[in-house]
Amino acid sequence: MIFEFFALLFFVSTGFGLAFFLFALTYNLKLSITDREKSSVYECGFTPLSHTRQRFDIKFYLVAILFIIFDIEIAFLFPWTICAKELNLVQHLGVATFVFLLTLGFVYEWLSGALRWH
């Protein structure tokens, strides 16, 4: 019991130590932006060093949010694939209901035009 606690403490402290080390390393590196391509507009659709009250198109964020939502829901199916042989009929019906609702949400998203790129 106490050994498991120390193993957990070791992993948590190693994670925090690595995160602090990488933060300190990147904070102390003095990299200047010399490449014009690195300071140009990337995927967000507007200049990153502009005024904060500027209007911008939200279609980039909408597509990203919808992707993240459906990507995370698909990730919930991974544990089911691992232990599919040990599940009973009720549990398989629960997964089938989840997949049905996921598909229904995707069809609604598609028909409402959220994926349409104008």
N, C-alpha and C positions, 0 to 999 in steps of 0.2 A: 504494500500500500504506500509506504513512504518513498519507495524507489520510483513508483509511477509519478508521484508528486514532483520529485527532483528531475525526472525526465521531462515533464511538462514545463517546469521552471527553466530548465536548460534550453528548451526549444523557444520559449517565449523570450528569454533574455538574449539568445542568439539572434532572434528576429529583430528585436529592438536595437541591439548592437549593430547589426548589419545596416538597418535603416538609418541609424544615426551616423554611421561611418560614411554611407553613400551621400547623405545629406551634407555632411561636413566637406566631403570631397568635392561635390558639385558647387557648393557655396564658395569654396576657396579657389576654384578654377576661374581664372579671369579670361573667358573667351569673348572676343569681340565679334560682332557680326560684320564680316567683311564681304561676304557673298551677297549679291543683290537678290538672288533667288530665295535665300533664307529669310530675308526681311519682307518678301512680297506676300500677297494674299495667298493663303493656303486653302483649306477646305471649308472654312467658316463663311466665305463669301464676302467679307468686308475687310478693310485694312485694319490690322490689329493695333496700330498706333494712332488711331483717329479719335474723334470726340465720342464720349460714351453715350450721348443722347441721340446719336445718328440712327436713322431708320434702317432696318435690314430685313431681309426676307427670312421667314422662319421655316421654310421648307426643308432646309438642311437639318435643323434640330428636330423637326417632326419625323423625318425619315429615320434619323438616328435613334430617337426615343422608341419608335415602333419596332425597329430592329432589336433594340436591347430588350424590350418587353417580350417579344416572341422568341428571342434567343434564350433568355432565362427560362421561359416556360418549356422550351424544348430540352433544356438541360435537366429539367425535372424528370424526364423520361429515362435518363441514364441509369439510375438505381433500379428501375423496373426491368431494364434489359439484363442487368446483372443477375437478378434473382427471379426471373420469370418462371423458371421451372418449379420453384417452391411455393408459388402463390396459388391460392384457391380461386374458385370461380367469382366470388364476390369481389376479390381484389382485382382480378382482371376486368371485371365490369366497371370498377372505379377508374381504372386507367383508361378504359375505352370511353367512359364519360368525359374524362379530362381531355382526351384527344378530340372528341366530338366538340366540346366547348371551345377548344383551341382553334379548331377548323372553322367553327361558326363565327368566332371573333375575327379570324382572318378574312372570311368571306364578307363580313360586314365592313371591315376596313377597306377591302377592295371595292365593294359596291358604293361606299360612301365617297370614294374618290381620294382617300388619304394617300394613296400610292401614286396618284396621277401627277406627273411632272409637267407643269404648264410651260 
